[in-house]
Amino acid sequence: MVFSITIATLSVKNLMPTMMPPHLLFDLTFLLPIVAGCLTYAVLKTMREGYMYELNRRYYRLRPPR
């Protein structure tokens, strides 16, 4: 989603020349989705670990799947 927004902004860069320098916009188009993906992964990974995650982990440690 972030990549689609940034690539759309890059495609209309001639309509807003005073807003941002072109080289900075080009760099953000390809770096911002990677940063957003890493940040989203970290947030979702920390949200996964909760009470039910610990119960499931103990259960499968005692009784491994076949």
Secondary structure, DSSP 8 states (H G I E B T S, - for coil): -HHHHHHHHHHTGGG-TTTS-HHHHHHHHHHHHHHHHHHHHHHHHHHH-SHHHHHHHHHHHHS---
